[in-house]
């Protein structure tokens, strides 16, 4: 069963965005303070890891999502299949309405 998340107003989304930006600024500030207090940490990351200044570079632009790989696209139904489903559902709802009347 597929459940959809509720849609939020643009005001709430704007507040969430502001909160995320403020939190990110706090984290950047905290990282800078740690680097000042512990200068040896600047070179302590693995070669596979990137320094924060590289990750959160000014003008780096907006992050983009990569397209999901490995997802299979659902096949569309033929007209005959849609007609069959429609007839089945009409019969189903007619039976439900009839049962409610009793």
C-alpha positions as CSV (number, residue, x, y, z in Angstrom):
1,X,0.0,0.0,0.0
2,X,1.4,3.4,-0.9
3,X,1.0,6.2,1.6
4,X,1.7,9.8,0.6
5,X,3.3,12.3,3.0
6,X,1.1,15.3,3.7
7,X,1.9,18.4,1.8
8,X,3.0,21.4,3.8
9,X,2.4,25.0,3.2
10,X,5.1,27.1,1.6
11,X,5.4,29.0,4.9
12,X,6.3,25.8,6.9
13,X,8.8,24.7,4.2
14,X,10.4,28.2,4.3
15,X,10.8,28.0,8.0
16,X,12.3,24.5,7.7
17,X,14.7,25.8,5.2
18,X,15.7,28.7,7.4
19,X,16.2,26.3,10.3
20,X,18.4,24.0,8.2
21,X,20.5,26.9,7.0
22,X,21.0,28.1,10.6
23,X,21.9,24.7,11.8
24,X,24.4,24.3,9.0
25,X,26.0,27.7,9.9
26,X,26.3,26.5,13.5
27,X,28.0,23.3,12.5
28,X,30.5,25.2,10.2
29,X,31.2,27.6,13.1
30,X,31.8,24.7,15.5
31,X,34.1,22.9,13.1
32,X,36.1,26.1,12.6
33,X,36.4,26.5,16.4
34,X,37.6,22.9,16.7
35,X,40.2,23.5,14.0
36,X,41.5,26.5,15.9
37,X,41.6,24.7,19.2
38,X,43.1,21.6,17.8
39,X,45.2,22.5,14.7
40,X,46.5,19.0,14.3
41,X,43.0,17.9,13.3
42,X,43.3,19.7,9.9
43,X,45.4,16.9,8.5
44,X,43.8,14.1,10.4
45,X,41.2,13.0,7.8
46,X,41.6,10.0,5.6
47,X,42.4,10.5,1.9
48,X,38.9,9.3,1.1
49,X,37.4,12.0,3.3
50,X,37.1,15.6,2.3
51,X,37.8,18.7,4.5
52,X,34.7,20.7,5.5
53,X,36.0,23.7,3.6
54,X,35.9,21.7,0.4
55,X,32.4,20.2,1.1
56,X,30.8,23.5,2.1
57,X,32.6,25.8,-0.3
58,X,31.1,29.1,-1.1
59,X,29.5,29.2,-4.5
60,X,29.4,25.5,-4.7
61,X,25.9,25.6,-5.9
62,X,22.9,23.6,-5.0
63,X,23.2,19.9,-4.4
64,X,21.4,17.8,-6.9
65,X,19.9,14.3,-6.5
66,X,21.3,11.6,-8.6
67,X,18.7,9.7,-10.6
68,X,17.8,6.4,-8.9
69,X,19.5,3.5,-10.6
70,X,18.1,0.1,-10.8
71,X,14.5,1.2,-10.6
72,X,12.3,-0.5,-13.0
73,X,9.6,1.5,-14.7
74,X,6.1,0.2,-14.3
75,X,4.4,-0.9,-17.5
76,X,1.3,0.9,-18.5
77,X,-2.0,-1.0,-18.7
78,X,-3.6,-1.7,-22.0
79,X,-7.0,-0.4,-22.8
80,X,-8.5,-3.9,-22.4
81,X,-6.8,-4.3,-19.0
82,X,-8.2,-0.9,-17.8
83,X,-11.7,-1.8,-19.0
84,X,-11.5,-5.1,-17.1
85,X,-10.4,-3.3,-13.9
86,X,-13.1,-0.8,-14.3
87,X,-15.8,-3.4,-14.7
88,X,-14.4,-5.3,-11.7
89,X,-14.4,-2.2,-9.5
90,X,-18.0,-1.3,-10.6
91,X,-19.1,-4.7,-9.6
92,X,-17.2,-4.5,-6.3
93,X,-18.7,-1.0,-5.3
94,X,-22.2,-2.1,-6.4
95,X,-21.9,-5.0,-4.0
96,X,-20.6,-2.7,-1.2
97,X,-23.5,-0.3,-1.7
98,X,-26.0,-3.1,-1.7
99,X,-24.5,-4.6,1.5
100,X,-24.7,-1.2,3.2
101,X,-28.4,-0.8,2.4
102,X,-29.2,-4.1,4.2
